[in-house]
Amino acid sequence: MRDSKSLSMSHGALRVRHEDYTESVRLESLRFRQVELARVLRGSRALEACYIKHKMKTTEAIKVTNLGPCYGRSFSDIPLSKELAELVDAKRAVKMFLENNIQTEFLAAMMEGRYKSIDELIKRNNIKQIIEIAAGWAPRGMNMTVDPNINYIETDQDAEEIKEKISIQKKLPRTYHPNLHSVLFNAITGEGIRDIVEILKPGKVCIVHEGLFRYFSHEQKSRTIGFIVDILKKHGGVYITPDIHTRKLTTNLNKVVSMNEMNKKHSELTRTDIDSNEFTDIPEAEKLFESFGFKIKKYKWGDLVKDFSCLKDISLDKQKLIDAIEVISQREIWEMRLE
Ligand SMILES: C[S@@+](CC[C@H](N)C(=O)[O-])C[C@H]1O[C@@H](n2cnc3c(N)ncnc32)[C@H](O)[C@@H]1O
């Protein structure tokens, strides 16, 4: 006969199992509702296209950091950049964290240069399968999937934003493409990686991110790089990122904008220490990526982006733009392959 202690333990175990079961039913029904919502938003291909099944929460602060790049790109000829900025009211970023810290001209030049240098390297590599980590409001996925041969997996950690982006695609003409997949993926914890792997087709992949590593410590960066390496080992391909932030870069940028001030404000908002997330110098950055077996090829943004269309925007100060373009043209983007 069991004593009262073992009886209560087995009741405890039963309760835990019951709670597990209830939780799994709850999650399943939540997932079902989310997928249904996505189906309504996107049409019949939604079940394949949308994987919002994990519970991840982004702080409001990190969310607003999306708006700056979105606003910056709105002065360019990057397709859909103006429309997206208007629909998400990206200009509010200026009030939130850019005011008095950074010139609009600098932001416009920087975001156009960053976006277009990635595009140029994707094009040169001629790889038809792309994973974009932390895509935020970037329109690259919508733009590139006009080509039906591209398999594009756009990811971010923010479920609400992914839903909003999908609903925006419905409002904008010619932006819904069945070869664009929106996946919830946390680049630190790896949540969602299975969904990415399921969508990948055999063959090479190009993995990109921009504006992400500023917010990550070296340990967090290593986790992201580890996930990228796992995918590249299986598929082959290339890893492209302009997210190489060094102390020297900040010092250089300080010549044209108050980058120190901007970092301070961003650190407060996102509760991350952006200064200590920066690499001390280029050799330290190289060491990190090379420790994963990457061979690095470096390009200057200015060598990849010939046309800064923001120069044509009459609302911006031309001289300030020219000064900003001169500085940011020296910035590097790295193209990396496993040796
Ligand atoms: C400054 S925004 C850049 C967005 C976009 N790449 C662009 O250039 O417009 C930073 C992005 O990183 C995403 N992010 C932050 N932490 C993340 C994490 N752990 N995993 C994946 N994405 C993350 C945020 O949700 C946000 O979309």
The ligand as an ORCA input file, in Angstrom:
! r2SCAN-3c Opt
* xyz 0 1
  C      17.442     48.402    -35.828
  S      16.248     47.214    -36.278
  C      16.802     46.814    -37.911
  C      15.699     46.234    -38.731
  C      16.032     45.989    -40.200
  N      17.124     45.081    -40.367
  C      16.272     47.281    -40.948
  O      17.410     47.542    -41.344
  O      15.313     48.024    -41.131
  C      16.673     45.831    -35.285
  C      15.794     44.596    -35.519
  O      16.344     43.528    -34.750
  C      15.273     42.741    -34.285
  N      15.781     41.952    -33.159
  C      16.182     42.387    -31.963
  N      16.555     41.347    -31.178
  C      16.415     40.226    -31.945
  C      16.617     38.851    -31.715
  N      17.051     38.390    -30.553
  N      16.351     37.981    -32.727
  C      15.899     38.424    -33.920
  N      15.666     39.719    -34.188
  C      15.924     40.615    -33.210
  C      14.217     43.741    -33.881
  O      12.934     43.152    -33.751
  C      14.355     44.721    -35.050
  O      13.512     44.359    -36.112
*
